[in-house]
Amino acid sequence: MKKASVAEVQHNLNSVLKFVEQGEKVLITRRNKVIAKIEPVYDITTDDWPSFYERAEEMFAERKGKTPEQLILDDREERL
């Protein structure tokens, strides 16, 4: 993990960003106290997220193609 003062970051932002692009974390200091951390953002498209769309389709398959009015009427009939 690298450290840089606010002044160094202001004058050498491009160099700091190159470190971050390479996967380094950079701590920003002011008067020798850490005030911020810059770290790389990882691509969320590579993470394995569940398919919420497919799950919703499975859950609401019987309602597919019905108008809102039909859904309301069906719901009311189920409660009676």
Sequence and secondary structure as in RCSB ss.txt:
>XXXX:A:sequence
MKKASVAEVQHNLNSVLKFVEQGEKVLITRRNKVIAKIEPVYDITTDDWPSFYERAEEMFAERKGKTPEQLILDD
REERL
>XXXX:A:secstr
 EEEEHHHHHH HHHHHHHHHTT  EEEEETTEEEEEE     GGGS    HHHHHHHHTGGGTT  HHHHHHHH
HHHH 
